[in-house]
Amino acid sequence: MTKDIFKGYRPAGKSVILTLLAVVTLFGSCFWNRNHTRETEDEITVLVYMAADNNLSRYTGFNVNQMRFVSLSFPKRANLVVFVDRVDTVPFLLRIKDNYVDTVRVYQELNSADASTLSMVINEVKTRFRAKSYGLLLWSHGMGWVPLTQLHNVASVMGYAPSRDASDTPSQLYDRHPEVRDMFAPDTKGFGFEPVPSFGTAYSSMDVDDLVGAIPDEMFEFIIFDTCYMGCVELLYALRHKARWIVSSPCEILGQGFPYHELTVDIMRGDMLSVCKKYFTYYDSQTGFNRFGAISLVDCSVLDELADCFSEIVKQVGEYPALDGNSLQYLDRFWRGHVFFDMLDLTEHLCSDRELLEKFSILTKKCIPYAASTPYIFQGDRDEIEIGRFCGLSMYFPFEKNDSLNRDYRRLEWSIRTGY
């Protein structure tokens, strides 16, 4: 990562120099604070919400700079606004346009993993940057539908699986290039984790209900998750009234995240199909451990129909068969039992009614117009996942041993609607 990561910033006015000193120290640049409230509507405003007051903090400058590099190609009446909450500095709101990054606002200390902060930032951006349509990109850690209170029943650490270091390198790529190991090897992403000092190593996070409550209904044309495990049908069903289109991954995402230099222009054009295709093409073209990416595009208008069809399957199944999680197409690397399974593969293991399965398969393709995955997730790692089946969404199976997790699962809208 380059040291002077925000070289394109416009200089700050004297009145904000002291306030921004911590930010300048981190990013090696100055800022210009000004009022960005507009009297006229633009065509589109996209908010990127970086909840990075955690071990992903170091990737924020890298991604913001990628966005700036291509900002001259944005549509003329488009606003890209980025909220950044990093380690050891106050949060700030940026606007990226014409190869510059301007400071819109510097905040007091906030918890970006709290739903009230997300709601506040959304409302502020809507007021300052009025547009005919809006997009939202959520960038952080997370666990799909799994509540923070259940994390200990799923994964032993926030890294989800054993952390890798110099003594346990995942592939020859890092043996040949040890200088990139610290930058890219250990971290992957999922939504809104921030340490709570008063609770030692505890984290605060947004659970499904928090996220649903923070995002206004029907405000956004699209939502993109640059986070791990958010491509689960349970979460997306809960968000079905928040946006028409959702881009997400049912697997982990490497710490450096989306290749923003490749696809930010498409984000600003609202072209989610191109975003997904370029994401997959970029990661599929990598080699070794870095050839690692799974992505899907979901049409939320079909999710109710999909839920009703799955409800028919649940009624037909009656008593669930005894399934072995390792025999299904799992998409996570959890030690304590898998949680995220390919939705279509799991459904085929549950149901033997060919007519119902065909109906569900057709609706799955209608709901997910694009889905692609590399052949492996974490290839070369001791916990690598071979992807033989990939429909684009994951789904949970309520194993008997997971009583506590199952109780939380059955509070979800998807479970209530389908009886699953």
C-alpha positions as MATLAB code, in Angstrom:
seq = 'MTKDIFKGYRPAGKSVILTLLAVVTLFGSCFWNRNHTRETEDEITVLVYMAADNNLSRYTGFNVNQMRFVSLSFPKRANLVVFVDRVDTVPFLLRIKDNYVDTVRVYQELNSADASTLSMVINEVKTRFRAKSYGLLLWSHGMGWVPLTQLHNVASVMGYAPSRDASDTPSQLYDRHPEVRDMFAPDTKGFGFEPVPSFGTAYSSMDVDDLVGAIPDEMFEFIIFDTCYMGCVELLYALRHKARWIVSSPCEILGQGFPYHELTVDIMRGDMLSVCKKYFTYYDSQTGFNRFGAISLVDCSVLDELADCFSEIVKQVGEYPALDGNSLQYLDRFWRGHVFFDMLDLTEHLCSDRELLEKFSILTKKCIPYAASTPYIFQGDRDEIEIGRFCGLSMYFPFEKNDSLNRDYRRLEWSIRTGY';
ca = [
       0.000    0.000    0.000;
       1.419    3.402   -0.885;
       2.342    5.635    2.009;
       0.856    8.840    0.586;
      -2.449    7.152   -0.082;
      -4.590   10.318   -0.344;
      -2.261   12.447   -2.439;
      -5.186   13.825   -4.450;
      -6.818   15.629   -1.510;
      -7.485   19.327   -1.743;
      -5.770   21.391    0.968;
      -7.550   22.069    4.250;
      -8.630   25.464    5.460;
      -6.907   26.800    8.600;
     -10.052   26.380   10.689;
     -10.018   22.607   10.371;
      -6.292   21.831   10.459;
      -6.222   20.906   14.152;
      -9.397   18.849   13.938;
      -8.007   16.877   11.017;
      -4.509   16.388   12.375;
      -5.117   12.757   13.302;
      -6.561   12.031    9.869;
      -3.692   13.794    8.096;
      -1.175   11.819   10.131;
      -2.781    8.551    9.041;
      -3.235    9.353    5.371;
      -0.357   11.737    4.678;
      -2.579   14.393    3.065;
      -4.651   17.471    3.823;
      -8.341   18.128    3.355;
     -10.588   20.985    2.417;
     -13.722   21.308    4.529;
     -16.713   22.905    2.820;
     -20.497   22.737    2.745;
     -21.611   20.208    0.154;
     -25.362   20.669    0.588;
     -26.841   21.105   -2.880;
     -29.968   22.874   -4.096;
     -30.439   20.628   -7.126;
     -30.814   16.876   -7.491;
     -28.113   14.758   -9.072;
     -28.792   11.553  -10.946;
     -27.264    9.238   -8.334;
     -25.581    9.374   -4.937;
     -23.674    6.328   -3.701;
     -22.716    6.031   -0.033;
     -19.797    3.791    0.887;
     -19.949    3.037    4.619;
     -16.586    1.811    5.927;
     -16.963    0.465    9.464;
     -13.235   -0.117    9.846;
     -12.456    0.564   13.492;
     -11.052   -2.957   13.618;
      -8.325   -5.056   11.975;
      -9.495   -3.993    8.494;
      -8.540   -0.360    9.115;
      -5.391   -0.531    6.996;
      -7.359   -1.325    3.832;
      -9.482    1.843    3.834;
      -6.886    4.101    2.201;
      -6.095    1.452   -0.394;
      -9.743    1.157   -1.437;
     -10.486    4.903   -1.347;
      -7.485    5.577   -3.537;
      -8.681    2.950   -6.035;
     -11.989    4.822   -6.238;
     -10.236    8.160   -6.741;
      -8.075    6.801   -9.558;
     -11.162    6.225  -11.740;
     -13.284    9.169  -10.558;
     -12.688   11.187  -13.755;
     -14.813    8.567  -15.522;
     -17.817    8.910  -13.205;
     -21.083   10.140  -14.747;
     -21.260   13.942  -14.507;
     -24.194   14.114  -12.129;
     -23.036   11.392   -9.759;
     -21.809   11.685   -6.167;
     -19.587    9.147   -4.442;
     -19.620    9.795   -0.688;
     -17.504    7.708    1.693;
     -17.900    7.454    5.467;
     -14.655    6.183    7.042;
     -14.239    5.053   10.636;
     -10.670    3.878   11.212;
      -8.610    2.806   14.189;
      -7.089    5.633   16.257;
      -8.835    8.528   14.529;
     -12.236   10.187   14.488;
     -14.660    9.250   11.682;
     -15.025   11.493    8.644;
     -17.178   11.864    5.551;
     -15.533   12.241    2.138;
     -16.645   13.086   -1.373;
     -14.707   11.609   -4.306;
     -14.961   13.404   -7.628;
     -12.693   14.462  -10.515;
      -9.577   12.826   -9.036;
      -9.973   14.650   -5.725;
     -11.110   13.543   -2.285;
     -12.764   16.353   -0.332;
     -13.746   16.295    3.333;
     -17.444   16.911    3.872;
     -17.496   16.495    7.637;
     -15.361   15.367   10.570;
     -17.309   13.702   13.392;
     -16.745   13.226   17.075;
     -15.917    9.643   18.063;
     -18.680    7.286   16.914;
     -19.302    3.558   16.971;
     -19.733    2.699   13.293;
     -20.881   -0.817   14.254;
     -23.958    0.712   15.877;
     -27.146    0.927   13.820;
     -27.871    4.477   15.000;
     -24.606    5.661   13.416;
     -25.410    4.019   10.090;
     -28.895    5.539   10.163;
     -27.498    8.994   10.957;
     -24.956    8.859    8.132;
     -27.566    7.677    5.623;
     -29.873   10.548    6.554;
     -27.070   13.099    6.387;
     -25.952   11.932    2.951;
     -29.528   11.997    1.684;
     -29.876   15.611    2.900;
     -26.518   16.853    1.597;
     -26.453   14.987   -1.710;
     -30.011   14.821   -2.997;
     -30.397   12.559   -6.006;
     -32.971   10.755   -8.097;
     -31.564    7.416   -6.991;
     -29.264    6.133   -4.250;
     -26.880    3.241   -3.778;
     -25.316    1.872   -0.610;
     -22.078   -0.072   -0.207;
     -21.438   -1.612    3.222;
     -17.803   -2.393    3.992;
     -16.653   -4.165    7.166;
     -16.658   -7.478    9.066;
     -19.719   -9.601    9.763;
     -21.470  -12.926    9.987;
     -24.491  -12.955    7.684;
     -27.620  -13.733    9.726;
     -25.703  -15.123   12.737;
     -26.132  -12.884   15.825;
     -23.054  -11.676   17.648;
     -24.278  -13.522   20.744;
     -23.942  -16.795   18.826;
     -20.494  -16.161   17.401;
     -18.857  -18.323   20.077;
     -21.051  -21.244   18.953;
     -19.895  -20.852   15.370;
     -16.288  -19.682   15.246;
     -13.628  -19.506   17.909;
     -12.209  -16.161   16.763;
     -13.135  -13.244   14.508;
     -10.786  -14.711   11.920;
     -13.340  -17.521   11.593;
     -10.601  -20.123   11.057;
      -6.955  -20.476   12.121;
      -5.020  -17.287   11.535;
      -2.094  -17.593    9.162;
       1.371  -16.275    9.811;
       4.910  -16.779    8.590;
       5.010  -20.282   10.035;
       1.835  -21.359    8.238;
       1.745  -19.698    4.825;
      -1.275  -20.514    2.655;
       0.428  -20.826   -0.709;
       3.611  -20.421   -2.672;
       2.504  -16.891   -3.529;
       3.340  -15.739   -0.024;
       6.536  -17.781    0.092;
       7.719  -15.946   -3.029;
       6.480  -12.557   -1.847;
       6.701  -12.395    1.955;
       6.333   -8.613    1.888;
       2.640   -8.945    0.975;
       1.865  -11.466    3.685;
       1.151   -8.907    6.381;
      -0.898   -6.794    3.993;
      -3.185   -9.411    2.508;
      -2.897  -12.814    4.157;
      -4.598  -12.660    7.551;
      -7.796  -10.644    7.130;
     -11.134  -11.312    5.525;
     -14.306   -9.367    5.794;
     -18.475   -9.588    7.126;
     -20.982   -6.533    8.944;
     -19.838   -3.943   11.459;
     -17.451   -5.156   14.153;
     -15.905   -2.700   16.580;
     -14.131   -3.447   19.869;
     -15.883   -2.307   23.053;
     -13.105   -1.183   25.452;
     -15.232   -1.628   28.579;
     -15.739   -5.286   27.694;
     -12.120   -6.193   26.984;
     -12.033   -8.237   23.790;
     -15.797   -8.017   23.172;
     -17.200   -6.559   19.950;
     -20.292   -4.595   19.101;
     -22.060   -5.405   15.868;
     -25.288   -4.954   13.922;
     -27.485   -8.020   13.927;
     -30.130   -8.549   11.244;
     -32.819   -6.511   13.002;
     -30.368   -3.661   13.631;
     -29.366   -3.516    9.984;
     -32.980   -3.674    8.803;
     -33.931   -0.866   11.181;
     -31.063    1.384   10.085;
     -31.776    1.282    6.337;
     -34.917    3.079    5.091;
     -37.387    1.064    3.019;
     -37.130    1.531   -0.754;
     -34.545    4.323   -0.550;
     -31.768    2.481   -2.347;
     -31.749    1.107   -5.857;
     -28.960   -1.264   -4.852;
     -26.979   -2.437   -1.845;
     -23.486   -3.913   -2.179;
     -21.827   -5.877    0.616;
     -18.040   -5.768    0.575;
     -18.199   -8.081    3.571;
     -18.059  -11.804    4.301;
     -21.009  -14.193    4.369;
     -23.736  -11.620    3.657;
     -24.990  -13.555    0.632;
     -27.346  -15.709    2.713;
     -31.006  -15.972    1.841;
     -32.026  -15.304    5.445;
     -30.362  -11.887    5.568;
     -31.317  -10.823    2.063;
     -34.930  -11.804    2.695;
     -34.942   -9.492    5.729;
     -33.560   -6.697    3.503;
     -35.910   -7.323    0.579;
     -37.729   -3.985    1.009;
     -34.507   -1.972    1.285;
     -33.311   -2.226   -2.319;
     -34.244   -3.841   -5.626;
     -30.770   -5.326   -6.168;
     -28.247   -6.727   -3.692;
     -24.678   -7.717   -4.544;
     -23.026   -9.988   -1.987;
     -20.887  -13.042   -1.375;
     -21.984  -16.138    0.534;
     -18.303  -16.819    1.273;
     -15.440  -14.843    2.779;
     -13.897  -11.877    0.990;
     -10.211  -11.049    1.142;
      -9.255   -8.029    3.231;
      -8.440   -5.836    0.229;
     -12.028   -6.359   -0.875;
     -13.572   -5.383   -4.175;
     -11.235   -4.303   -7.020;
     -12.558   -0.746   -6.965;
     -10.259    0.423   -9.730;
     -12.081   -2.048  -11.990;
     -15.704   -1.565  -11.024;
     -16.367    1.767   -9.262;
     -17.442    3.410  -12.526;
     -20.040    0.656  -12.963;
     -21.214    1.218   -9.387;
     -21.721    4.900  -10.188;
     -23.712    3.933  -13.265;
     -25.859    1.562  -11.219;
     -24.816   -1.387  -13.384;
     -24.806   -4.211  -10.839;
     -24.456   -6.949  -13.441;
     -21.170   -5.452  -14.640;
     -20.026   -5.017  -11.043;
     -20.499   -8.729  -10.399;
     -18.911   -9.833  -13.656;
     -15.850   -7.624  -13.157;
     -15.466   -8.757   -9.556;
     -15.437  -12.388  -10.629;
     -13.220  -11.818  -13.673;
     -10.682   -9.978  -11.542;
     -10.364  -12.674   -8.907;
     -10.653  -15.567  -11.323;
      -7.671  -14.161  -13.230;
      -5.448  -14.255  -10.135;
      -3.150  -17.166   -9.327;
      -2.568  -19.366   -6.296;
      -4.142  -18.247   -3.039;
      -5.356  -14.974   -4.584;
      -7.645  -16.801   -7.027;
     -10.427  -16.564   -4.528;
     -13.822  -14.970   -5.125;
     -17.538  -15.737   -5.065;
     -20.237  -13.199   -5.926;
     -23.931  -12.997   -6.800;
     -26.596  -10.510   -7.851;
     -30.026  -10.920   -6.233;
     -33.314   -9.468   -7.453;
     -35.127   -8.796   -4.185;
     -38.507   -8.571   -5.911;
     -38.444  -12.365   -6.339;
     -37.578  -13.277   -2.742;
     -41.181  -13.558   -1.509;
     -41.982  -15.941   -4.334;
     -38.864  -17.947   -3.534;
     -39.851  -18.105    0.145;
     -43.340  -19.361   -0.699;
     -41.902  -22.109   -2.868;
     -39.469  -23.159   -0.137;
     -42.391  -23.208    2.284;
     -44.028  -25.831    0.048;
     -40.831  -27.866    0.202;
     -40.727  -27.651    4.009;
     -44.321  -28.919    4.225;
     -43.528  -31.751    1.833;
     -40.390  -32.774    3.739;
     -42.128  -33.077    7.085;
     -39.390  -34.376    9.374;
     -35.931  -33.223    8.355;
     -33.500  -35.940    7.283;
     -30.317  -36.492    9.251;
     -27.711  -34.609    7.246;
     -23.956  -34.462    7.604;
     -22.753  -30.885    7.170;
     -19.522  -32.099    5.607;
     -21.468  -33.942    2.891;
     -23.203  -30.732    1.791;
     -21.656  -27.906   -0.223;
     -20.566  -25.753    2.685;
     -19.225  -22.246    2.101;
     -17.605  -21.425    5.448;
     -14.479  -22.578    7.274;
     -15.931  -22.838   10.770;
     -14.394  -25.320   13.168;
     -17.495  -25.855   15.266;
     -19.819  -26.975   12.527;
     -20.725  -25.379    9.224;
     -23.493  -22.777    9.071;
     -23.554  -21.503    5.467;
     -24.482  -24.076    2.800;
     -25.241  -23.617   -0.873;
     -28.998  -22.996   -0.923;
     -29.812  -25.121   -3.950;
     -27.564  -28.014   -2.937;
     -29.103  -28.085    0.544;
     -32.634  -27.955   -0.856;
     -31.908  -30.921   -3.111;
     -30.721  -32.898   -0.078;
     -33.907  -31.999    1.795;
     -36.520  -32.669   -0.869;
     -37.114  -35.648   -3.151;
     -40.101  -34.158   -5.024;
     -38.689  -33.487   -8.491;
     -41.513  -31.164   -9.499;
     -41.052  -28.966   -6.436;
     -37.279  -28.967   -6.876;
     -37.611  -27.906  -10.494;
     -39.924  -25.057   -9.473;
     -37.479  -23.940   -6.776;
     -34.537  -24.181   -9.177;
     -36.323  -22.007  -11.758;
     -37.163  -19.402   -9.107;
     -33.575  -19.469   -7.830;
     -32.296  -18.593  -11.298;
     -34.926  -15.871  -11.634;
     -33.978  -14.450   -8.219;
     -30.223  -14.683   -8.888;
     -29.536  -13.469  -12.446;
     -25.778  -13.756  -11.910;
     -23.665  -16.016   -9.693;
     -20.060  -17.107  -10.086;
     -17.320  -18.594   -7.942;
     -13.722  -19.596   -8.386;
     -13.115  -23.371   -8.053;
     -11.702  -22.959   -4.548;
     -11.984  -20.607   -1.603;
      -8.601  -20.256    0.124;
      -6.884  -22.658   -2.246;
      -3.740  -24.056   -0.649;
      -4.896  -23.259    2.874;
      -5.408  -26.196    5.230;
      -9.091  -25.173    5.411;
      -9.588  -24.654    1.678;
     -13.095  -25.132    0.293;
     -13.683  -26.779   -3.055;
     -16.725  -25.282   -4.765;
     -18.606  -27.960   -6.651;
     -22.066  -26.381   -6.365;
     -22.734  -22.640   -6.332;
     -26.156  -21.042   -6.847;
     -25.142  -17.668   -5.385;
     -26.866  -17.766   -1.978;
     -26.284  -19.736    1.189;
     -28.827  -21.186    3.606;
     -28.624  -22.674    7.094;
     -29.665  -26.179    8.187;
     -30.973  -26.481   11.789;
     -28.878  -29.355   13.099;
     -30.181  -30.832   16.369;
     -26.927  -30.078   18.205;
     -27.374  -26.336   17.565;
     -30.335  -25.745   19.905;
     -29.329  -22.232   20.938;
     -28.444  -21.182   17.384;
     -31.670  -22.719   16.079;
     -33.770  -20.667   18.504;
     -32.274  -17.461   17.147;
     -32.636  -18.726   13.590;
     -36.364  -19.320   14.024;
     -36.879  -15.675   14.936;
     -35.798  -14.639   11.427;
     -38.405  -13.576    8.880;
     -37.228  -16.265    6.443;
     -37.777  -19.009    8.999;
     -41.164  -17.630   10.068;
     -42.363  -17.206    6.465;
     -41.200  -20.663    5.328;
     -41.753  -22.666    8.526;
     -38.166  -23.883    8.250;
];
